[in-house]
Amino acid sequence: QVELVESGGSLVQAGGSLRLSCVASGGTFSRLVIGWFRQAPGKEREFVAAINWDVDSSIYAHSVKGRFTISRDNAMNTVYLQVDSLKPEDTAVYYCAAKYGWTGRDSGDHEYHYWGQGTQVTVSS
């Protein structure tokens, strides 16, 4: 069983930055694929980014590419999502999720078996 705990969400002004963290426990962390998803009020959950255990493989949603950076520290069992140049439309609850088996097309939330409780990011205009 993999447990995930997110942190780092906050209220920030447009153009600002945050670093979200996802700490994992249980499982074989170095073999996990960790994804970040977000859900805004009244909208469906959407994929943000994902990273493979070898840290050289990552994918991003088009809407965040160039502004968000996903990284991981296997020694700390932690995945980070650096979010820069924030826009009001980035306001959402951000969730990290985990699964085994990188395919390079790891953007479907149904593929992920383990989920954190979420951290709120609010961007004011």
N, C-alpha and C positions, 0 to 999 in steps of 0.2 A: 504494500500500500504506500503510495506517494502522497505526502502532504505538502501543500504549497501555501506560503504566506506572503502576501504582497504588502508593500509599504511605499511611502514617498508621495502619495497624492496630496494635493493642496489646492488652495485658491491662488491663482496667479494671473497677472495681467497679460493681455495679448502681447506677443513678442517675447515673452519670458520663457524660462526653461525649468525643467524638473528632471530628476533622476528617480525612476521607479525601480524598486527592487523586488525580487521574487526569490525567497529562500525555500529550498526544497529539503525534505527529510524523507528517509525511507527510499526503497528502490535502489537502482544502480544509477546514480546521478550522471555519471560520465557517459552513459548510453542513452540518456533521455533526450528527446526533442522537446524544447520549451517554446511555447508560443504565447504571444500577447494578443488579447482580444479586447474590444471595448464595446460598451453598450450605452448609448445615449437615451434619455427619456423618450419613450414612445417609438423607439427604433429597434430594429433587430440587432443582435450582437454581430459585430464585424471583426474580421481578421485585421491585425495590425502588423505583426512581424513574428518570425520564428527563427530559431537557431539550432543547429545540430551540435552534437557532442564534440565534434572536432574543431569547433569555433570558426572554421573557414567557410562554413556553409550557412548562409542566412538568406531569408527572403523577406520582402516588405510589400505591404499594400501600396498601390500607386499613390494614394492620397497622402501618405506620410514619407515616401521615399525622398531622401535628401534632407529631411528635418528630424527624423527619428533614427536612433542607432541602437541596435540590440547587441549585447555582449554578455559573456559569461565568465565566471571565475569558478572553475571546477573545485579548486581547493577550498572555496568558501561555500560550495553548493548554492551559488547565487547567480541569477540572471538579472541583468540590468536593462532597462529601457530608458535611454537618454532622449528626452523629448525637448526639442528646441523650436524656436520660432512658432510658439503656440498660437493657435487661432481659436476664437470662440467655438467654432464647430468641432474642436477637439474635446470639448467638454463631454465627459462620459465617466462611467465606472470602468476602470481598466482591470482586467483579469489576466492572470497567467494560468497556463494550462500545460499539461505534460502528456507525452505519449512515447512509445518506443517505436523506432523505425523511421528514419528520414527517407523521404521520397523526392524532396525538392519541390513538391506541390502541396505542402503541409498547411494549407490555409483553411481547411474545412473544420469547423468546430466539432462536428460529429466524430472526427478522427481522434480527438483528445479524450482521455479517460479520467484524468485527474484535474481538478480545478481549485483555485484559491477562492477566497471570499471577496476579493475585489478591493480596489482603492480608488477613491473619488478624485478626479481631476476636474477642476472648474476654471475656465478661462474667461476673464471679464474683458469686455471691449473698452 
